[in-house]
Amino acid sequence: MRFSPCLTATLLLVSSPGFAEPAAVAEPELTKAPELIRSVEPFYPEQAVREGLQGDVVLQLELDAEGQVRSVQVVVPAGHGFDEAAVEAAKQFVFSPAEVKGKPSAVSIKYTQHFVLSSPPVPAPVPTGMLAGRVFERGVNKPVIGASVLANDGTVQATTDARGSFSLSLPAGSARIEVVAPGYDRFSTAEQIKAGVRVEVRYNLKSQSEGLEAVVRGERDKKEVSRRSLERTELEKVPGTFGDPIRVIQNLPGVARLPFLAGQIIVRGASPNDTGTYLDGVQLPLLYHFNGGPSVINPEFLDRVDFYPGGFGAEYGRAIGGIVDVYTRKQDSSEWHGSAKVDLIDAGAYVTVPISKSFSISAAFRRSYIDVVLPFILRRARSTATATPRYYDYQLRLDYHPPESKHSFKVFFFGSDDLLKIVNKDNVANSFQLNQHIGFERLMGAWTYRSQGLTLVAEPYVGHSLNNNGSGLLLLNQSSFNAGVRTKLEYQFAPAFSGRIGLDLLGTRTDITSELPPRGSTYRSFPGEQASADLEQLTQRRWVYDYGYWAEGAITFPFGLKLFPGLRGDIFSLRGQVRHSLDPRLVIRQKLGSETAIKASVGLYHEPPPVQFLDPVSGNPSLPLQAAFQTSLGIEQKITRELGLDLTGFYTRRFDLAERTNDIVIQPDGTPKPVNFDAGAVGRAYGVEILLRHELSRRFFGWLAYTLSWSEQKGRYERNYHSTGFDQRHILTLIAQYKLGRGWELGGRYRLVSGIPTTPYLDATFDADANNYHPINGGFNSARLPLFHQLDVRVDKTWTFERWSLGVYLDVLNVFNIRNRAFLLNDYRYRTQEAVSDIPIFPTLGVKAIW
């Protein structure tokens, strides 16, 4: 018998994952066809030999850019066992790389295997068997893709696919097997192969990095000037994060230290309400639970976090500060796996269950018990406040991605709920009570279509949010229902030009209920005491619609210049009044050699004013959109292979900002009406951000982030700017993580931050009619709290077993127990003050298992 192959290159399959520099073209030019370097003769089926049968099998082979066979499909079958024999042999072929315009590229080729009998027919002289199995990362049950499985000193080999699977046809007898993959220790074993028998195996490779696999990156896409991407694995062990990678955002340049028990972020001195937070492109009401973490999404769902302190593209709107977009990853449908974590703050679990090769279900839940721990700590710190925060979050996700299909689908349901009560009683400070309840639920779907040079995404979603606040006699409950859809179409027109367009539609109904003392009430209390009286309830309903549309382009020039022009338009319908915005934006990048790049951005941004400011009774329904003009200029410099410097200067001018006013307008009937709010305030923020980053080496990673900035604002009738409440002049963060070996890791974080602005009170006047004291201040935000500084330390120990791993960590906040001041409380006469301290030393011992 003899075998005759026929090989033809038919279709180029290259496509770039990035938007800025895709390599796919509509009609690829194949400059070098792949050549068969090593072939394996297929086994001639014994039944076909006995019956004297011959046949031709036409195969479709998918080759990667290195010439390795990634998949094999039968195009024209021959039956009688010829198809299976041809497929098993073709999986072990090795080709020289194909080239498109002189560059190695992935291709799809047709291969014809001829089965021809010679006379007389002779069966295969050497009996063979089959070795098949899968390769996983030891301890985390994660398939290893692209591993080389070598048999008998490399004379026979295979490469694992997307599920970590491989198969080898081997002679009967003892076979020496080796598995090699980048980033993993070499694995060796021996297998006994029996003729005609298929042996199923599982190999577990030990990772050389043991979890330190990702860094703070800025290399991907390079579209925005200051985008900083965070990957999940390494960032789970940054000190002070308690295992939550999203909290690492708080340690990047441009991000201020969070106020006491706050769950939002402050970016370049802007109000937290001016920064948009997204999950897979869908806007969220908040990103963190109380006290700045953990985030509202279980880390196991996380793929990456893109953080834009400014200069973001036209895809994002309704924000004049920064953008945080959290991307989730497609859950693996090949294996059942999960994790569980317990520490002194909360406990949570995550699990993924494969239903089929195309369909998987994932779920997670987390609940805190800090409401039990924190009051005890505050009492030990002799704080006058009693705080009882509690939070929980949950996620349920369905992924469907048929093999070889251009379509994929997902359904994601998730939510969060936070409850905080603070009670303060002291002989000096005012007695007060604070109740806050924040929560949300979201249900979103996504359909993605990917073809050569084309990507189409549609994401419909619905949700509910609540924000209830109570303090003294004031009760304000806000409940919002929203529904929207985001669509995006990307197309690569040419190697140097691509474009994207999209729609961003959102409708929101907000119900606001407030309880206040009755208007015209003559009730009087003793000064300094909280009054007790019947309350009057007011209910309002407001509708807001936003019809957003946007377009972006990416143009690459031969001399290293890249332009990213964009245009964002929004049509807002606010309480029956329509407002328009049209925001041009531009990003420029110029490479100066292989190690240096200059970057710049300029753009206009709009957002609607807070919905409560538009009330016709207590607000002003005629308020315009709030706006910001943002510019930045920076340089990136690679110093060594691991060390890089990113330096960015920025200037932002905010205008048409809503502020409270005492102005009165005369209505047509001659009656006066208070304006309540107008858009006369303007603000500005400017400064410089420095990021000196050491990328992950074999044992070490870390970075130094420093921000020098000013955040100022003035009202319509003010002559001079004053510091905003979000101004933190100097922000220094130093992070270092070192792998000691034997599963031990040690990390530290040091922060040094200017104190937040505060208003000093010189005296007070007594209002007999209102039975209350009115303060006389010494200048709005003219003083500052003392400097904040804190050292956090984390120690990890990991034990790795064959199919699961166990980690124990100690994360200690404020190691030196520094009494940093969070804010000041005044007595009812504004004569004395009491400082409320930030969290004292807070050790957290935790255990996490992954399988």
Secondary structure, DSSP 4 states (H G I P E B T S, - for coil): -EEEEEEEEEEE----SSSSS----SS--EEE---EEE--PPPPPHHHHHHT--EEEEEEEEE-TTSBEEEEEEEE---TTHHHHHHHHHTT-EEPPEEETTEEE-EEEEEEEEEE--SS----SS-EEEEEEEEEETTTTEEPTT-EEEETTTTEEEE--TTSEEEEEEESEEEEEEEE-TTB--EEEEEEE-TT-EEEEEEEEPBSSTT----EE--SS--STT-EEEEHHHHTTSTTSTT-GGGGGGGSTTBPPPPTT--S--BTT--GGGSEEEETTEEES-SB-GGG-SBSS-GGGEEEEEEESS---TT--S-SS-EEEEEE-PPPSSS-EEEEEE-SSEEEEEEEEESSSSEEEEEEEEEE-HHHHHHHHHHHTT-SEEE--EEEEEEEEEEE--TT-SEEEEEEEEEEEEEEEEEE--SSSPPEEEEEEEEEEEEEEEEEEEETTEEEEEEEEEEEEEEEEEETTEEEEEEEEEEEEEEEEEEEEETTEEEEEEEEEEEEEEEEEEEEPPTT------TTSPP----EEEEEEEEEEEEEEEEEEEEE-TTSEEEEEEEEEEEEEETTEEEEEEEEEEEEEEE-SSSEEEEEEEEEEEEPPPGGGG-TTTS-TT---EEEEEEEEEEEEE-SSSEEEEEEEEEEEEEEEEEE---EEE-TTS-EEE--EEEEEEEEEEEEEEEEEE---SSEEEEEEEEEEEEEEE-TT-SS-EE-TT--SEEEEEEEEEEEETTEEEEEEEEEEPPPEE--EEEEEEETTTTEEEEEESSTT-EEPPPEEEEEEEEEEEEE-SS-EEEEEEEEESTT----EEEEEE-TTSS-EEEEE----EEEEEEEEE-
